[in-house]
Amino acid sequence: MSSHELLSQIAEDYYLNKRPFGDISKKYHISRYLVNKYLNEAVKEGIVKIEITANSHRNAQLEHILQDKYADISFYVVQDDINNITTSEHLSNYAANLVDKLLNDNNKVIGLTWGETIYSMIDSLKSTPLERVKFTQFLGENMKYNSTAGSIRMVERAAKKVSGEFLTLPAPLYILNDIVRQGLYSEPSLQNTLAVANNMDALITGLGTLRSLESIPIWCNNLNGIFPTINFRDIAGMIYGRPYDIHGHFLNQDDDKIVGLPVNQIMKVPRRICLVRGKSKSRPVVGALRGKLITDMILTEAMAYRILNEENL
């Protein structure tokens, strides 16, 4: 079979017969990665002609490949633009549109973590009055005071955008003293926020690395106390303030120093939306996907390809 015939048959199976990537991969004995590559070649060579009526800035083919691999997770792959700045803008805009739809019924509790990606997403939200929407912290303050993207500012900024309410958790992210940490949970200021956070309809988070924690002096100087029983080389990423390995297993469950909702409560939140910007977090992403630590992931094409390479598809 010539290469032209192969491209034509694969394109016909995908576009006309609506066969999923997994079926096509088995039929032609090629990887999902090559299915996507051949479909792109079919477009470039004029075998397939696509008319775009609305520019969605998304790569549907990569979304199908990833959803084929991780069936329980929804993917939104934002197309790479001419530079990182405009690509990041597209990602923030798409994430904001997704959150706007989530808030449509004006009666939601949304949890926020922190980070520049979430900060940019909030800037892109519509300024629509939604008085019954509540944005809440569900983890303590990350203490990154040299940044505009700290956790307390996130909930306040988002609430101002839609004229909603916000609740803060007035405590540091980690408290090493177990007695002090447990005692804080009897404080009304924490109890109220955590009671609301315990009923979150959705949360929005980024992914971190151990290096991102090391960038905050107070935590960098106390890493051994925060994670006393962990081999740091086992850490693939950080989410919800907690380290996890490449298989998505949390590493500090027997000695969790977090102030906030426990992991088992966080994992019950119906929508756990993760925003990933840049190209340097493939290991954190793969670990989070394998452990099903999130339900929705918004990412760039560059990151999607890195994930596929990491998984050797």
N, C-alpha and C positions, 0 to 999 in steps of 0.2 A: 504494500500500500504506500503510495507517495505521501509526502508530508502534506501536500495540498489536500489530498483526499482525507487524511486523518483529521486535519483541522476542520474540514467541512462536516465530517461525521460527528465529531465532538460538539461542534457548534449546533448542529441539527438536534442532537440529543438534549443539549442544555436549553436552547432557546425555543425550539418547536415542540419537543417531546416532554419538556419540563422535568427531565430526570435530574435527581440530586447529584451533587459532586461525588458522594460515596459510590453510587451506582456506576457513574461514568468511570471512576477510578478503577473499580473492579472489572468493568467490561473491557477496558483497554490496557489493563495491567500497568497503570501509571499512578503516580502519587497525586493527591489533591492539589499540591503545589503546581505540578505540571498541567493539570486540567486548567487551572486559572491562567497559567502562562500561555497555553495554546489558545484559549479563548481570546486573550488579548492579541495574540498574533493574528487570529482570524479577523479581528477588527482592523488591525493595521494593514493587512493584505487585501482588504476589501471583500473578503468572503462574507463577512457580516457587516451590515450597515445599520447603525442605530440612530434613531432620531430622538433627540432629547427635547421634551416639551417644557421641562422645568429643571433648573439646575439645582440638584439636591446636595451637591458636594459630597456624595457618598459612593462607596465602592461596594455594590451589591454582591459581586462575585466573591470578594474576600469575606464578606459577612456570611455568605453561605458556607464557605470552607470552614470558618471558625465555628459556626453553629453546628456543622456536621460533626466536628470534633468534640465540642462542649455543648451537648444537647440542651442542658438546663439553663443556659446563659444566653441572654439577648445581646447581640453585638451591633454597634453602629460605627462603621469605619469611615472616617472623614478623609476625603481625598487630600493628598499632599499638593500644596500650591507651589508657586515659584520660589518661595523662601519660607523659613520657619515662622516668621512673624505672621504672615497671612494664613499659613496653615493653622497656627494657634488661634487666630481670630475665628476661622471657620469652626474649629472644635468648640470654642467657647460659645459661639452663636448657636450651634446645633444643640449643645448641652442645655443652653438657656431655653430653646424652643421645647425641648423634651420636658423640662421642669415647668415651663408655662402651661403645657397641656396637663401635667400632673396636678397643678394647682387650680384647674378650671372650675371645680365645683366649690371653691372658696371655703373648704372645711377640711383642712389637712394639717397634720403635724409633721414637719420635716426636720430631720436631724442634719447638722453640718459638722464637718471636721474643719480642716484648715488647709492652707496652701495657695500658691499663686494661681493655680489652674481654677480652683473654686472661686477665688477672688474675681478672676476675669469673667467667669460664668455669671456671677451675680451682677456684674456691670452690664451684661448683655440681657438681663431679664427685662421684661416689659414692666413699665411703671403703671400697673393696673391695681386699683384699690381692691384688696382682698382682706377685709377686716378680720375674718375668722381663721386665717392662716396663721400658724405658729411655727416659728423657727427656733429650734432648741439645740443647745449643746447636750451631748450625752457622754462626753469625756471632759476631764479637767483641762485647764489652760496649759497649752504647750510651752509657755514661757518664752516664746520667740519674740522678744520685744524689739529687736532691731529690724522687724519686718512689718509691713502693712497687712500681712495676711495671717495674723494670729487668729485663734479660734473664737475669742469673744467678739472680735470685730466682724467675723463672718456672719453670725446670727443677727447682730444689730444692723449691719449693712443690708442684709437680705430683707429684713423686716421693714426697713425704711423704704426699700424699693417698691414694696407692695402695700404699704400702710398696714402691715400686720403686727403681730406681737413677737417678742423674742424673750427667751429664757436663757440665763447663763448659769454656769456651774462654777461658783466662786471658790475654786480650789486648784492646786497644781495638778498636772497630769499624773504625776507619780508621788506617792508618799511612802518612804521606805519603812517607817515605823508602823508595824501592823496594828498596834493598839491605837495610835493616833488616827490612822486611816479608817479603821472601823468606827471609831468614835465620831468621826465627821458625818457618818451616815445618819446619825440621830439629829443633826442640825436641820431646822426647818428650811433654811435656804437651799440646802442640797436636796432634801426630801421632795420639795415641790417640783423642782426641775426634773429630777429623776422619775417622778410619778408621771409627768407629761411625756418624757422621753420614752418611757416604757410602753407608750401607746403610739409610737411613731408609725405613720403610714409609709414613710420612705426615709432613707438617709442618702446623703451625697458625700462621697469620700474620694480622696486620692490614694496613691500608694507611695510609700517611702522606703528608704533603705537605712541601714545602721548609720551610714554616713550623714544622712539628714538629721538624725538624732544627735550625732556628734557635733553638728554645727551649732547646737545650743549649749553654751558653756555649762550651765548648771547640771544638765544631764550628762554631758561629756565627762565631767569630773566625777560622776557617780555611777557610771555604767555597771560596774561590778556589783554595786548594791541594788540597782534596779533589776538586773538579770543575774542573780548570784549563781544559778545552776546551769547556765547556758554556755555552750561552746559557740562563740561569736561566728566561727566559720560556717556554722550550720544555718545561719540566718540568710534567707533569700530575699526577704522583704519585711516591711512593717505596714500593718493596717490596724485601725482602731487602737493605735498606740502599742500594739503587741507584735512581737516578732514571730515569723513563721518560716518553715523550711520550704524547699523546692516542691514538696508534695502537698503543701497547703496545710500542714499540721502546726498549730500554735505551739510554741516552745516553752511558754512560761505559765502554763495552766496551774501548776502546783505551787507557784510562788508569784502570783500576779500582784504587782504594786500599783496598779491603775486605780485612779479615782474616777468612777463612772459606772456605766452599765456593765454587768458581766457579759462575757462572750456569748453565753447561751441565750441571753435576752437579745443581744444584737443580732444574732443569727435568725431570730424569729421575725425580724422586720421584713414585711412583704417585698419591698423594693429596696435593694442596696445597690445604688448606682455609683459606678466608679469612673472617674475621669483620668485619662492617662495622656500626658503631653510629653513630647520629646521622644528620643530614641534610646535612652540609656537604662530603661527599666524592664528589659525583657524577662530577667529572672524573677523579679517581684510579680510581674504580670502572670507568668506561667504558674508560679506557686499559688497565686490567688485563684486562678482558673481551675487548677487541679483540685484545690480544696473547696471549691464552690463558695468562696468567702464573699462573693458578690453575686447579684442576679443580673445586672446590666453593666456593660462596659462600653464606653465611648473612647475611641482611640484613633490614631492616625494610620494611614497606609503603611508608613515606614515601620511603625511598631507592629502592625499586623504581620508584615513580612518577617520581622525579627522573631516573632512568636513561632511562626511556621518553621523557620530555620532551627529554633531552639528545640522544637518538638520533632525535627527530622521528618516532616511530612513529605 
